[in-house]
Amino acid sequence: MNQRDERLSFKTVSGIDASDQNRRNFARLSWQCRRGMLELDILLQGFLQREFANLDTEQIQALERLLEMPDQLLLEYLMGRTIPIDKEVVDIVQHIRSAVNHPS
């Protein structure tokens, strides 16, 4: 089963309906994307709206780690002024920047 099939499967190992779990993950991440800076709100919430369905488990985990960062550092990462140490966080930052610069 490929990663996309994993996201679309109806049952998870725990027996919870995957669509319910995805809705809860989306709602939780959406709340975490609400920041103290309007610029971050726009970037992060727009990204989540457009790209959440395409993110795999590792990308969601990297996004969660990114959202634990303080606003000022998060802005530095998203503006490309500072590069995160965590490789997966680097990848999700690049994904966000790419989605913002080239919306589908």
C-alpha positions in Angstrom: 0.0 0.0 0.0 1.5 3.4 -1.0 1.3 6.5 1.2 -1.7 7.9 -0.7 -3.6 4.7 -0.1 -2.7 4.9 3.6 -4.3 8.4 3.7 -7.4 7.2 1.9 -8.0 3.9 3.6 -11.3 3.6 5.5 -10.0 2.0 8.7 -6.8 2.7 10.7 -5.0 0.1 12.8 -6.9 1.5 15.9 -10.2 0.9 14.2 -11.1 4.6 14.1 -12.6 5.7 10.8 -9.8 7.4 8.9 -12.0 10.3 7.7 -13.0 11.1 11.3 -9.3 11.0 12.3 -8.4 13.2 9.4 -11.1 15.7 10.3 -9.8 15.8 13.9 -6.2 16.2 12.7 -7.3 19.0 10.3 -9.3 20.8 13.0 -6.4 20.5 15.5 -3.8 21.8 13.0 -6.1 24.5 11.8 -6.4 25.8 15.4 -2.6 25.6 15.8 -2.2 27.6 12.5 -3.9 30.5 14.2 -1.0 32.6 15.5 -0.3 35.9 17.0 0.8 37.4 13.6 -1.6 37.9 10.7 1.1 37.0 8.2 1.5 33.6 9.8 -2.2 33.0 9.9 -2.6 33.7 6.2 0.4 31.6 5.2 -0.3 28.6 7.4 -4.1 28.5 7.2 -3.9 28.9 3.4 -1.4 26.1 3.1 -3.4 23.8 5.4 -6.6 24.4 3.4 -4.9 23.7 0.1 -2.5 20.9 1.0 -3.7 19.0 4.0 -5.3 16.2 1.9 -2.0 15.6 0.2 0.2 15.4 3.3 1.4 12.0 4.5 1.9 11.1 8.1 5.6 12.2 8.2 4.7 15.6 6.7 1.9 16.1 9.2 4.3 15.2 12.1 6.9 17.7 10.7 4.1 20.4 10.4 3.2 19.7 14.1 6.9 20.2 15.1 7.0 23.4 13.0 3.9 24.7 14.7 5.5 24.2 18.1 8.0 27.0 17.2 7.6 30.5 18.5 6.0 32.9 16.0 9.1 35.0 15.4 11.2 31.9 14.6 8.4 30.4 12.5 8.3 33.6 10.5 12.0 33.5 10.0 11.8 30.0 8.6 8.9 30.8 6.3 10.5 33.9 5.0 13.7 31.9 4.3 15.9 34.0 6.6 16.7 31.0 8.9 16.9 27.3 8.1 15.6 24.8 10.6 18.0 22.0 11.9 15.3 19.3 11.6 15.4 17.9 8.0 11.7 17.0 7.9 10.9 20.5 9.2 13.1 21.9 6.4 11.1 19.9 3.9 7.7 21.1 5.2 8.9 24.7 5.3 9.9 24.3 1.6 6.5 22.7 0.8 4.7 25.7 2.5 6.9 28.2 0.7 6.4 26.4 -2.7 2.6 26.2 -2.2 2.5 29.9 -1.3 4.6 30.9 -4.3 2.9 28.6 -6.7 -0.7 28.0 -5.6 -2.6 25.4 -7.6 
